Amino acid sequence: MEKEDSNKPKPPVVKVSKKKKVVPENGIAHIRATFNNTIVSITDTSGNVVAWSSAGAQGFKGSRKSTPFAAQVAAEKAANKALDFGMKKLEVHVKGPGSGRESAIRSLQAAGMEITVIRDKTPIPHNGCRPRKRRRV
């Protein structure tokens, strides 16, 4: 058996640079505020996700995920990512009854985004599924 010569010069490795995303100035911020977490996704007008973040992704665990501060941190992070891509104006769509609704919107504005519209898209049943039993404290 012949050994392969390990001293042979290897061909040079060509580095392929990452394509920069082309993002329009206008976008939509989808805020999903549940009782347990807040998820912020920023998309372009056709629905392709540009940036996203959530309270859990920012290191909050357990009941701290559901706080307004966690929602604020998550929205700030997503807004900064979108600003880096060149997005400036946002339409905000809010879904869910969670405590992070208002603070997420405020922090998007504080991060330097211009908010044009705020829409509440919380799904309301027209007497669909039976709700879970009431909590007795």
Biotite code that builds the C-alpha atoms (Angstrom):
import biotite.structure as struc

atoms = struc.array([
    struc.Atom([0.000, 0.000, 0.000], chain_id="A", res_id=1, res_name="MET", atom_name="CA", element="C"),
    struc.Atom([1.261, 3.409, -0.907], chain_id="A", res_id=2, res_name="GLU", atom_name="CA", element="C"),
    struc.Atom([0.888, 6.334, 1.430], chain_id="A", res_id=3, res_name="LYS", atom_name="CA", element="C"),
    struc.Atom([-0.558, 9.538, 0.070], chain_id="A", res_id=4, res_name="GLU", atom_name="CA", element="C"),
    struc.Atom([1.881, 12.397, 0.146], chain_id="A", res_id=5, res_name="ASP", atom_name="CA", element="C"),
    struc.Atom([0.655, 14.792, 2.844], chain_id="A", res_id=6, res_name="SER", atom_name="CA", element="C"),
    struc.Atom([3.243, 17.408, 1.875], chain_id="A", res_id=7, res_name="ASN", atom_name="CA", element="C"),
    struc.Atom([1.489, 18.224, -1.392], chain_id="A", res_id=8, res_name="LYS", atom_name="CA", element="C"),
    struc.Atom([0.352, 21.855, -1.561], chain_id="A", res_id=9, res_name="PRO", atom_name="CA", element="C"),
    struc.Atom([-3.408, 22.182, -1.160], chain_id="A", res_id=10, res_name="LYS", atom_name="CA", element="C"),
    struc.Atom([-5.374, 24.349, -3.586], chain_id="A", res_id=11, res_name="PRO", atom_name="CA", element="C"),
    struc.Atom([-6.165, 27.826, -2.184], chain_id="A", res_id=12, res_name="PRO", atom_name="CA", element="C"),
    struc.Atom([-9.546, 28.182, -0.471], chain_id="A", res_id=13, res_name="VAL", atom_name="CA", element="C"),
    struc.Atom([-11.733, 30.814, -2.097], chain_id="A", res_id=14, res_name="VAL", atom_name="CA", element="C"),
    struc.Atom([-13.829, 32.803, 0.362], chain_id="A", res_id=15, res_name="LYS", atom_name="CA", element="C"),
    struc.Atom([-17.337, 33.529, -0.848], chain_id="A", res_id=16, res_name="VAL", atom_name="CA", element="C"),
    struc.Atom([-18.678, 36.742, 0.607], chain_id="A", res_id=17, res_name="SER", atom_name="CA", element="C"),
    struc.Atom([-22.212, 36.667, 1.977], chain_id="A", res_id=18, res_name="LYS", atom_name="CA", element="C"),
    struc.Atom([-24.842, 38.394, -0.152], chain_id="A", res_id=19, res_name="LYS", atom_name="CA", element="C"),
    struc.Atom([-26.242, 41.498, 1.507], chain_id="A", res_id=20, res_name="LYS", atom_name="CA", element="C"),
    struc.Atom([-30.021, 41.462, 1.870], chain_id="A", res_id=21, res_name="LYS", atom_name="CA", element="C"),
    struc.Atom([-31.861, 44.100, -0.132], chain_id="A", res_id=22, res_name="VAL", atom_name="CA", element="C"),
    struc.Atom([-34.677, 45.307, 2.097], chain_id="A", res_id=23, res_name="VAL", atom_name="CA", element="C"),
    struc.Atom([-37.275, 47.993, 1.320], chain_id="A", res_id=24, res_name="PRO", atom_name="CA", element="C"),
    struc.Atom([-37.695, 51.017, 3.615], chain_id="A", res_id=25, res_name="GLU", atom_name="CA", element="C"),
    struc.Atom([-41.238, 50.005, 4.603], chain_id="A", res_id=26, res_name="ASN", atom_name="CA", element="C"),
    struc.Atom([-42.017, 46.907, 6.622], chain_id="A", res_id=27, res_name="GLY", atom_name="CA", element="C"),
    struc.Atom([-44.442, 45.227, 8.996], chain_id="A", res_id=28, res_name="ILE", atom_name="CA", element="C"),
    struc.Atom([-43.722, 44.415, 12.647], chain_id="A", res_id=29, res_name="ALA", atom_name="CA", element="C"),
    struc.Atom([-45.716, 41.421, 13.844], chain_id="A", res_id=30, res_name="HIS", atom_name="CA", element="C"),
    struc.Atom([-45.925, 41.372, 17.647], chain_id="A", res_id=31, res_name="ILE", atom_name="CA", element="C"),
    struc.Atom([-47.315, 38.162, 19.158], chain_id="A", res_id=32, res_name="ARG", atom_name="CA", element="C"),
    struc.Atom([-47.901, 38.801, 22.862], chain_id="A", res_id=33, res_name="ALA", atom_name="CA", element="C"),
    struc.Atom([-49.033, 35.687, 24.701], chain_id="A", res_id=34, res_name="THR", atom_name="CA", element="C"),
    struc.Atom([-49.355, 35.188, 28.442], chain_id="A", res_id=35, res_name="PHE", atom_name="CA", element="C"),
    struc.Atom([-46.013, 33.336, 28.466], chain_id="A", res_id=36, res_name="ASN", atom_name="CA", element="C"),
    struc.Atom([-43.816, 35.064, 25.874], chain_id="A", res_id=37, res_name="ASN", atom_name="CA", element="C"),
    struc.Atom([-43.579, 37.920, 23.355], chain_id="A", res_id=38, res_name="THR", atom_name="CA", element="C"),
    struc.Atom([-42.334, 37.297, 19.811], chain_id="A", res_id=39, res_name="ILE", atom_name="CA", element="C"),
    struc.Atom([-41.462, 40.185, 17.467], chain_id="A", res_id=40, res_name="VAL", atom_name="CA", element="C"),
    struc.Atom([-40.995, 39.498, 13.738], chain_id="A", res_id=41, res_name="SER", atom_name="CA", element="C"),
    struc.Atom([-40.200, 42.277, 11.289], chain_id="A", res_id=42, res_name="ILE", atom_name="CA", element="C"),
    struc.Atom([-41.049, 41.461, 7.677], chain_id="A", res_id=43, res_name="THR", atom_name="CA", element="C"),
    struc.Atom([-41.040, 43.274, 4.376], chain_id="A", res_id=44, res_name="ASP", atom_name="CA", element="C"),
    struc.Atom([-44.408, 44.110, 2.801], chain_id="A", res_id=45, res_name="THR", atom_name="CA", element="C"),
    struc.Atom([-44.614, 40.738, 1.027], chain_id="A", res_id=46, res_name="SER", atom_name="CA", element="C"),
    struc.Atom([-44.148, 38.804, 4.292], chain_id="A", res_id=47, res_name="GLY", atom_name="CA", element="C"),
    struc.Atom([-40.493, 37.704, 4.111], chain_id="A", res_id=48, res_name="ASN", atom_name="CA", element="C"),
    struc.Atom([-38.899, 37.846, 7.570], chain_id="A", res_id=49, res_name="VAL", atom_name="CA", element="C"),
    struc.Atom([-36.063, 40.379, 7.818], chain_id="A", res_id=50, res_name="VAL", atom_name="CA", element="C"),
    struc.Atom([-35.438, 40.255, 11.586], chain_id="A", res_id=51, res_name="ALA", atom_name="CA", element="C"),
    struc.Atom([-37.004, 38.549, 14.574], chain_id="A", res_id=52, res_name="TRP", atom_name="CA", element="C"),
    struc.Atom([-36.529, 38.226, 18.288], chain_id="A", res_id=53, res_name="SER", atom_name="CA", element="C"),
    struc.Atom([-38.368, 36.938, 21.325], chain_id="A", res_id=54, res_name="SER", atom_name="CA", element="C"),
    struc.Atom([-38.166, 37.290, 25.076], chain_id="A", res_id=55, res_name="ALA", atom_name="CA", element="C"),
    struc.Atom([-36.931, 33.704, 25.366], chain_id="A", res_id=56, res_name="GLY", atom_name="CA", element="C"),
    struc.Atom([-34.237, 34.285, 22.737], chain_id="A", res_id=57, res_name="ALA", atom_name="CA", element="C"),
    struc.Atom([-32.934, 37.224, 24.792], chain_id="A", res_id=58, res_name="GLN", atom_name="CA", element="C"),
    struc.Atom([-32.182, 34.961, 27.743], chain_id="A", res_id=59, res_name="GLY", atom_name="CA", element="C"),
    struc.Atom([-35.344, 35.382, 29.798], chain_id="A", res_id=60, res_name="PHE", atom_name="CA", element="C"),
    struc.Atom([-36.658, 32.117, 31.198], chain_id="A", res_id=61, res_name="LYS", atom_name="CA", element="C"),
    struc.Atom([-39.851, 31.082, 32.954], chain_id="A", res_id=62, res_name="GLY", atom_name="CA", element="C"),
    struc.Atom([-42.191, 33.764, 34.233], chain_id="A", res_id=63, res_name="SER", atom_name="CA", element="C"),
    struc.Atom([-39.717, 36.565, 33.383], chain_id="A", res_id=64, res_name="ARG", atom_name="CA", element="C"),
    struc.Atom([-40.442, 35.977, 29.679], chain_id="A", res_id=65, res_name="LYS", atom_name="CA", element="C"),
    struc.Atom([-43.960, 37.331, 30.122], chain_id="A", res_id=66, res_name="SER", atom_name="CA", element="C"),
    struc.Atom([-42.884, 40.714, 31.556], chain_id="A", res_id=67, res_name="THR", atom_name="CA", element="C"),
    struc.Atom([-43.140, 44.015, 29.673], chain_id="A", res_id=68, res_name="PRO", atom_name="CA", element="C"),
    struc.Atom([-39.381, 44.545, 30.100], chain_id="A", res_id=69, res_name="PHE", atom_name="CA", element="C"),
    struc.Atom([-38.615, 41.275, 28.290], chain_id="A", res_id=70, res_name="ALA", atom_name="CA", element="C"),
    struc.Atom([-40.892, 42.372, 25.431], chain_id="A", res_id=71, res_name="ALA", atom_name="CA", element="C"),
    struc.Atom([-39.099, 45.727, 25.317], chain_id="A", res_id=72, res_name="GLN", atom_name="CA", element="C"),
    struc.Atom([-35.674, 44.075, 25.033], chain_id="A", res_id=73, res_name="VAL", atom_name="CA", element="C"),
    struc.Atom([-36.905, 41.685, 22.318], chain_id="A", res_id=74, res_name="ALA", atom_name="CA", element="C"),
    struc.Atom([-38.488, 44.470, 20.246], chain_id="A", res_id=75, res_name="ALA", atom_name="CA", element="C"),
    struc.Atom([-35.363, 46.630, 20.589], chain_id="A", res_id=76, res_name="GLU", atom_name="CA", element="C"),
    struc.Atom([-33.152, 43.814, 19.323], chain_id="A", res_id=77, res_name="LYS", atom_name="CA", element="C"),
    struc.Atom([-35.406, 43.102, 16.310], chain_id="A", res_id=78, res_name="ALA", atom_name="CA", element="C"),
    struc.Atom([-35.655, 46.816, 15.464], chain_id="A", res_id=79, res_name="ALA", atom_name="CA", element="C"),
    struc.Atom([-31.874, 47.265, 15.566], chain_id="A", res_id=80, res_name="ASN", atom_name="CA", element="C"),
    struc.Atom([-31.415, 44.293, 13.209], chain_id="A", res_id=81, res_name="LYS", atom_name="CA", element="C"),
    struc.Atom([-33.980, 45.761, 10.787], chain_id="A", res_id=82, res_name="ALA", atom_name="CA", element="C"),
    struc.Atom([-32.357, 49.211, 10.988], chain_id="A", res_id=83, res_name="LEU", atom_name="CA", element="C"),
    struc.Atom([-29.027, 47.633, 10.006], chain_id="A", res_id=84, res_name="ASP", atom_name="CA", element="C"),
    struc.Atom([-30.692, 46.317, 6.842], chain_id="A", res_id=85, res_name="PHE", atom_name="CA", element="C"),
    struc.Atom([-31.991, 49.826, 6.050], chain_id="A", res_id=86, res_name="GLY", atom_name="CA", element="C"),
    struc.Atom([-35.632, 49.619, 7.127], chain_id="A", res_id=87, res_name="MET", atom_name="CA", element="C"),
    struc.Atom([-37.097, 52.874, 8.451], chain_id="A", res_id=88, res_name="LYS", atom_name="CA", element="C"),
    struc.Atom([-40.912, 52.790, 8.479], chain_id="A", res_id=89, res_name="LYS", atom_name="CA", element="C"),
    struc.Atom([-43.042, 50.144, 10.151], chain_id="A", res_id=90, res_name="LEU", atom_name="CA", element="C"),
    struc.Atom([-46.661, 49.130, 10.227], chain_id="A", res_id=91, res_name="GLU", atom_name="CA", element="C"),
    struc.Atom([-47.351, 47.330, 13.529], chain_id="A", res_id=92, res_name="VAL", atom_name="CA", element="C"),
    struc.Atom([-49.674, 44.307, 13.758], chain_id="A", res_id=93, res_name="HIS", atom_name="CA", element="C"),
    struc.Atom([-50.342, 43.202, 17.338], chain_id="A", res_id=94, res_name="VAL", atom_name="CA", element="C"),
    struc.Atom([-51.787, 39.802, 18.231], chain_id="A", res_id=95, res_name="LYS", atom_name="CA", element="C"),
    struc.Atom([-52.626, 38.363, 21.619], chain_id="A", res_id=96, res_name="GLY", atom_name="CA", element="C"),
    struc.Atom([-53.559, 39.482, 25.143], chain_id="A", res_id=97, res_name="PRO", atom_name="CA", element="C"),
    struc.Atom([-50.069, 39.512, 26.699], chain_id="A", res_id=98, res_name="GLY", atom_name="CA", element="C"),
    struc.Atom([-48.493, 42.133, 28.920], chain_id="A", res_id=99, res_name="SER", atom_name="CA", element="C"),
    struc.Atom([-45.784, 43.003, 26.396], chain_id="A", res_id=100, res_name="GLY", atom_name="CA", element="C"),
    struc.Atom([-48.002, 44.663, 23.798], chain_id="A", res_id=101, res_name="ARG", atom_name="CA", element="C"),
    struc.Atom([-47.541, 48.351, 24.630], chain_id="A", res_id=102, res_name="GLU", atom_name="CA", element="C"),
    struc.Atom([-43.919, 48.153, 25.744], chain_id="A", res_id=103, res_name="SER", atom_name="CA", element="C"),
    struc.Atom([-42.909, 46.386, 22.514], chain_id="A", res_id=104, res_name="ALA", atom_name="CA", element="C"),
    struc.Atom([-44.520, 49.127, 20.401], chain_id="A", res_id=105, res_name="ILE", atom_name="CA", element="C"),
    struc.Atom([-42.877, 51.847, 22.501], chain_id="A", res_id=106, res_name="ARG", atom_name="CA", element="C"),
    struc.Atom([-39.441, 50.304, 22.203], chain_id="A", res_id=107, res_name="SER", atom_name="CA", element="C"),
    struc.Atom([-39.790, 49.955, 18.405], chain_id="A", res_id=108, res_name="LEU", atom_name="CA", element="C"),
    struc.Atom([-40.415, 53.690, 18.287], chain_id="A", res_id=109, res_name="GLN", atom_name="CA", element="C"),
    struc.Atom([-37.555, 54.423, 20.703], chain_id="A", res_id=110, res_name="ALA", atom_name="CA", element="C"),
    struc.Atom([-35.140, 52.392, 18.570], chain_id="A", res_id=111, res_name="ALA", atom_name="CA", element="C"),
    struc.Atom([-35.619, 54.884, 15.732], chain_id="A", res_id=112, res_name="GLY", atom_name="CA", element="C"),
    struc.Atom([-38.370, 53.290, 13.652], chain_id="A", res_id=113, res_name="MET", atom_name="CA", element="C"),
    struc.Atom([-41.163, 55.458, 12.290], chain_id="A", res_id=114, res_name="GLU", atom_name="CA", element="C"),
    struc.Atom([-44.499, 53.782, 13.063], chain_id="A", res_id=115, res_name="ILE", atom_name="CA", element="C"),
    struc.Atom([-47.210, 54.519, 10.495], chain_id="A", res_id=116, res_name="THR", atom_name="CA", element="C"),
    struc.Atom([-50.116, 52.276, 11.577], chain_id="A", res_id=117, res_name="VAL", atom_name="CA", element="C"),
    struc.Atom([-50.935, 50.152, 14.628], chain_id="A", res_id=118, res_name="ILE", atom_name="CA", element="C"),
    struc.Atom([-53.418, 47.327, 13.979], chain_id="A", res_id=119, res_name="ARG", atom_name="CA", element="C"),
    struc.Atom([-54.840, 44.897, 16.518], chain_id="A", res_id=120, res_name="ASP", atom_name="CA", element="C"),
    struc.Atom([-55.169, 41.526, 14.801], chain_id="A", res_id=121, res_name="LYS", atom_name="CA", element="C"),
    struc.Atom([-56.039, 39.455, 17.872], chain_id="A", res_id=122, res_name="THR", atom_name="CA", element="C"),
    struc.Atom([-58.118, 36.501, 16.671], chain_id="A", res_id=123, res_name="PRO", atom_name="CA", element="C"),
    struc.Atom([-61.625, 36.587, 18.131], chain_id="A", res_id=124, res_name="ILE", atom_name="CA", element="C"),
    struc.Atom([-63.743, 33.425, 17.941], chain_id="A", res_id=125, res_name="PRO", atom_name="CA", element="C"),
    struc.Atom([-67.285, 33.681, 16.599], chain_id="A", res_id=126, res_name="HIS", atom_name="CA", element="C"),
    struc.Atom([-68.192, 30.955, 19.093], chain_id="A", res_id=127, res_name="ASN", atom_name="CA", element="C"),
    struc.Atom([-65.707, 28.402, 17.811], chain_id="A", res_id=128, res_name="GLY", atom_name="CA", element="C"),
    struc.Atom([-63.766, 26.143, 20.161], chain_id="A", res_id=129, res_name="CYS", atom_name="CA", element="C"),
    struc.Atom([-64.745, 25.713, 23.785], chain_id="A", res_id=130, res_name="ARG", atom_name="CA", element="C"),
    struc.Atom([-62.404, 27.820, 25.965], chain_id="A", res_id=131, res_name="PRO", atom_name="CA", element="C"),
    struc.Atom([-60.258, 26.319, 28.693], chain_id="A", res_id=132, res_name="ARG", atom_name="CA", element="C"),
    struc.Atom([-61.709, 26.194, 32.195], chain_id="A", res_id=133, res_name="LYS", atom_name="CA", element="C"),
    struc.Atom([-61.571, 29.380, 34.307], chain_id="A", res_id=134, res_name="ARG", atom_name="CA", element="C"),
    struc.Atom([-58.757, 29.729, 36.834], chain_id="A", res_id=135, res_name="ARG", atom_name="CA", element="C"),
    struc.Atom([-59.846, 29.768, 40.478], chain_id="A", res_id=136, res_name="ARG", atom_name="CA", element="C"),
    struc.Atom([-57.319, 31.535, 42.660], chain_id="A", res_id=137, res_name="VAL", atom_name="CA", element="C"),
])
